[in-house]
Amino acid sequence: MKTKYKYNKLFGRLAEMGLTREDYAKAIGTSRSSLAAKLNSQRDFTQAEISESVKVLKIPTSEISTYFFTPEV
């Protein structure tokens, strides 16, 4: 069974930065529908998308796992 991840911290960061999900999708080079699939754990974020996210959202590298790899329980 595929692991489902929680993206609450990511959603909070988007709100802090004043970005919509559409803005965020464009900024990391993906479509809004592809982003939705990733946020619903139907697809995985690519390394390039995570790397762009770190830049766009100013995420400290030490916190990447809390934004992208926190499993749902």
C-alpha positions as CSV (number, residue, x, y, z in Angstrom):
1,M,0.0,0.0,0.0
2,K,1.3,3.5,-0.9
3,T,2.2,5.8,1.9
4,K,0.0,8.8,2.3
5,Y,1.6,12.0,3.5
6,K,0.3,15.0,5.4
7,Y,0.9,18.3,3.9
8,N,-0.5,20.6,6.6
9,K,2.9,22.3,7.2
10,L,3.2,22.9,3.4
11,F,-0.4,24.4,3.3
12,G,0.5,26.7,6.2
13,R,3.6,27.9,4.5
14,L,1.7,28.6,1.3
15,A,-0.7,30.8,3.4
16,E,2.2,32.5,5.2
17,M,3.7,33.4,1.8
18,G,0.3,34.5,0.3
19,L,0.4,31.9,-2.4
20,T,-2.5,30.0,-3.9
21,R,-2.0,26.4,-4.9
22,E,-2.2,27.5,-8.5
23,D,0.6,30.0,-7.9
24,Y,2.7,27.3,-6.1
25,A,2.1,24.8,-9.0
26,K,3.4,27.4,-11.5
27,A,6.4,28.3,-9.4
28,I,7.5,24.7,-9.1
29,G,6.9,23.9,-12.8
30,T,3.8,21.6,-12.5
31,S,0.2,21.9,-13.4
32,R,-2.6,22.5,-10.9
33,S,-4.1,19.1,-11.5
34,S,-0.7,17.4,-11.0
35,L,-0.2,19.3,-7.8
36,A,-3.6,18.2,-6.5
37,A,-2.7,14.5,-7.2
38,K,0.6,15.0,-5.2
39,L,-1.2,16.7,-2.3
40,N,-3.7,13.7,-2.3
41,S,-0.7,11.2,-2.2
42,Q,-1.8,9.9,-5.7
43,R,1.6,10.9,-7.1
44,D,5.0,11.7,-5.6
45,F,6.8,15.0,-5.7
46,T,9.9,14.9,-7.8
47,Q,13.3,15.9,-6.5
48,A,13.2,18.9,-8.8
49,E,9.8,20.0,-7.4
50,I,11.0,19.6,-3.8
51,S,14.1,21.6,-4.7
52,E,12.1,24.4,-6.3
53,S,9.7,24.3,-3.3
54,V,12.6,24.9,-0.9
55,K,13.6,28.0,-2.9
56,V,10.2,29.4,-3.5
57,L,8.9,28.8,0.0
58,K,12.2,29.5,1.7
59,I,12.1,26.2,3.5
60,P,15.2,25.4,5.6
61,T,16.8,22.3,4.3
62,S,16.7,20.8,7.8
63,E,12.9,20.9,7.6
64,I,12.3,19.4,4.2
65,S,11.1,16.1,5.7
66,T,8.4,17.8,7.8
67,Y,7.0,19.5,4.8
68,F,7.1,16.5,2.4
69,F,7.5,13.2,4.3
70,T,5.3,13.3,7.3
71,P,3.1,10.1,7.0
72,E,-0.5,10.1,7.9
73,V,-1.4,7.9,10.8
